[in-house]
Amino acid sequence: MIEYSPIFVVYKKVRGRKHYLKKFTEYNSVDRIIAEKSRIIPRDCSIEQIGVGKDLEQLYKKKFKIK
């Protein structure tokens, strides 16, 4: 099985303040995640930040105050 670099997506619901962090290891690019027809991220959410790399998880948790 091929192991890709993790992709981290920070998103929030349109009517909320809480940020969510989701980690993807099965994709090799962000194109599939941010595609208009994709349902990987719920449609009523706005993507705040996307990054590729292992070190971004702790950075995003601290920046957006995600537990």
C-alpha positions as CSV (number, residue, x, y, z in Angstrom):
1,M,0.0,0.0,0.0
2,I,1.3,3.4,-1.0
3,E,1.7,5.9,1.9
4,Y,1.2,9.6,1.0
5,S,2.1,12.6,3.0
6,P,-0.9,13.6,5.2
7,I,-3.2,16.4,4.1
8,F,-4.8,18.5,6.8
9,V,-7.9,20.5,6.2
10,V,-9.3,23.1,8.7
11,Y,-12.9,24.0,8.1
12,K,-15.8,25.4,9.9
13,K,-19.6,25.4,9.4
14,V,-21.1,28.5,7.9
15,R,-23.2,29.3,11.0
16,G,-20.7,28.3,13.6
17,R,-17.5,29.4,15.2
18,K,-15.9,26.0,15.9
19,H,-13.1,24.9,13.7
20,Y,-12.7,21.2,12.7
21,L,-9.5,19.5,11.6
22,K,-9.5,16.5,9.3
23,K,-6.6,14.4,8.3
24,F,-6.4,12.6,4.9
25,T,-3.7,10.0,4.1
26,E,-5.4,8.2,1.2
27,Y,-5.1,11.0,-1.3
28,N,-1.9,12.3,-3.0
29,S,-3.2,15.8,-3.8
30,V,-5.8,18.2,-2.5
31,D,-7.7,18.3,-5.8
32,R,-10.1,15.5,-4.9
33,I,-10.8,17.1,-1.5
34,I,-11.6,20.6,-2.7
35,A,-13.6,19.6,-5.8
36,E,-17.0,21.2,-6.1
37,K,-18.7,17.8,-6.5
38,S,-16.8,16.2,-3.6
39,R,-18.7,15.3,-0.4
40,I,-15.5,14.6,1.6
41,I,-16.0,18.0,3.4
42,P,-19.7,18.8,4.1
43,R,-21.1,21.3,1.6
44,D,-22.3,23.8,4.3
45,C,-18.7,24.3,5.5
46,S,-16.0,26.8,4.5
47,I,-12.4,25.6,4.2
48,E,-10.2,27.9,6.3
49,Q,-6.8,26.3,5.5
50,I,-5.2,23.3,3.7
51,G,-1.7,22.0,4.1
52,V,0.4,19.0,3.2
53,G,2.9,17.7,5.7
54,K,3.4,15.9,9.0
55,D,4.1,18.9,11.2
56,L,1.0,20.8,10.3
57,E,-1.3,18.9,12.7
58,Q,0.1,20.6,15.9
59,L,0.4,23.9,14.1
60,Y,-3.2,24.0,13.1
61,K,-4.4,22.7,16.5
62,K,-2.6,25.6,18.2
63,K,-3.6,28.3,15.6
64,F,-7.3,27.5,15.5
65,K,-7.5,26.3,19.1
66,I,-8.7,22.8,18.2
67,K,-8.7,20.1,21.0
